[in-house]
Amino acid sequence: MMIRLPSNLSKDPDVVPRTFREAHLDAMIINPMTVSITAIKEMVGSDNTLPIVYLNVKEEFGSVYVDDYYGARLATEHLFSEGFRRIAFFHAHVPKQTEHYSREDRIAGYSSVMAERGLVAQIKKLEVDIYSTEPSTSEEIVNKSLAREWLQGANCPEAVFCNNDSEALAFYQLLYETKMRVPDDIAVIGYDNDELARLSPPPLSTIHIPRYEMAVAAVNMAVSMINLGGSDKVYRSTPSIKFTPKLVVRKSSLASRPDISASKSDRAEVVIGNT
């Protein structure tokens, strides 16, 4: 059964318990796309004894998630291996209620590699909600202008690791507006391996998240909880499962140095990581 929860749970605080009651569920898998995990846990309630598995949520028990710290290190190390030294981390503004743990883990993974390599970390936030369908405000227009000034200034990076593929495409737009090319002027790598990453011009290097395998693991975890009795003890003590992401190398992150540029056109997509 696929059930979409409302984006604003505060308007209906009984929505999760009522879903259990009305659908006669034995367990629930929750994938919080636009709702914070804190809000969902408040709706579920501390006295809930029915099995709940959280998908793409980093918890000690009862969740399935990806190792974003490791994935961020993969992305940053890749840019370093291509010869880049001025490497920045780029992310965009998102509403507070949808802030996800992965952003902090990705920043931490990026920062750790920069520190180990003796490089200066640049973490650039675009104060624009790129996910909003509303027209840009005057403040957002100013913030975009400041971001373009950063790209044209003395601190302009050689390569940029973007928090996810959607934000990488927003970064592409900034580069287009400043007449800068990828990867000739700035190399770019994203995260998630969305379909648009492969189709973007040029194709976007990224970190692959094994979504299908994670979903299967979440279902198996829920079934296991049910088979073990679905008790409060089982629900709150089932160890979480952490998946390992992989590096997908495409054209956007390949250096334009003379020693490798001649062979770039012959390089196919490469996937690197643990199986």
C-alpha positions, 0 to 999 in steps of 0.5 A: 500500500502506497500512502502519501503523507501531507507535507504539513503534519501539524495540520493533522497530528493524528495522520500517522496513527490514523493510517495504521488504524484505518489501513489495518497495517502490520508495519509501515515504511516511512520515506520522509521526502518533504517532512522532517524526521523529527516531525514524523516521530512526534506524530508517531508518538513515543508509545507506538508499539507497531513496527516502523522502518525509516527509509533514507533516514540515519538512525541507530535502529529500524532504518535503512540509509546510505553512508553519505560521509563515505560518498562525500569522501569518494567525490572529493578524492576523485576531484583531487585525483584529477589534479584539482586543489581549489575544491568547493562544496556547493549547496542551496537553501531548503526549507527548515522542515525538510533539512536532511541528515545527509547534507551535514554528513556530505559536508563533513566527508568533503571537509575531512578530505580537504583537511587531510590533503592540507587544502582550504575548504570552501563551503558555499551556500546559495540562499535560493530555494531551487525547489520552489515553484514560486518566482524568485524574490528580489533577495534571491536575485541578489544572492544569485548575483553574489554567487556569480561574483564569487565564481568570477572572483579571486576565490573561484574554485577549480572544481565544485562538489554539489550536495546533490544532482538537482543542486548541481544543475542549479550550479550549472545554470549559474555557470551558464549565466557567467559564460563558464564551461563545464569542465573546461573552466570548472569541474562539477560532481553531484550526488544521488545519480538521478536520471538527469545527471546522465542527460545533462550537458555535459553528463554529470559525474555523481555518487550513486545511491543504491535506492532499489537495494535499500527499498528491498532491505526496508521491506525485508526489515519490516517483514522481519519485525512482523515475523518476530512478533512486532513487539515494542522491543523488536521495533526499537532494537532492530539494527539499522542497515547502512549501504555503501554508495559508488562513484560514477565518473562522467565528463563533468569532473574530468580535468582539462589538463593537456596530459589527459584532455586528448583521451577524454573523448574516449573515456566511458562512464566509470563506476567506482566503489564497493559492491 
